[in-house]
Amino acid sequence: MINFIHIPKCAGSSIYQIIDANNTMGYCGHTRIVDIPTIAITRHPYDRIISAYFYLIEGGGQVEPDLSYCEMLKKYSSFKDFVMHIEEDNLFEIIHLRSMSYFLCNDEGELIVTKVFKMEEINKIDNFLVSEGLQKLSEVHTNISNHSHYMDYLDKEIIEEINRLYEKDFKLFNYRML
């Protein structure tokens, strides 16, 4: 059996919905990788952090700890203010802001997931799911945060900070830095 590692804000709630309806794949939740066959979905770091910010600022799933995270983020006057304080204010304790590599690498920083898909390549994800007898991800949309395209929120300083904070994710999962 293949198991799914859920990286926050990378289509995990939609995948969970598909898995839950079929029981043909295991769901590992928001855990670090374990030594079993696993798949995961990554997302461009710029897009992912913007999605996480708007998801959390709107109260997330309206459950704890999302509501606590929402309260934490209210002190930031803007997305830029938030990004510029992630490290300083230790916001990486918020699971949605941890690097994708945190979930998919061992303590030595080696990728140990069986297969990694990119959200940006939805057709590959759909083909895999169909081959497993599951519904296509492109047909399921849950936990969507309300925001514009990520380029609308970026400036030079924000780009530099996101590049620095998520450098390993950019490199490991072959995403282009601006």
Secondary structure, DSSP 8 states (H G I E B T S, - for coil): --EEE--TTSSHHHHHHHHHTT-SSEEEES----SS-EEEEE--HHHHHHHHHHHHHTTTTSSTTHHHHHHHHTT-SSHHHHHHTTTTTTGGGSGGGS-HHHHHB-TTS-B--SEEEEGGGHHHHHHHHHHTT---GGG---S------GGGG--HHHHHHHHHHTHHHHHHTT----
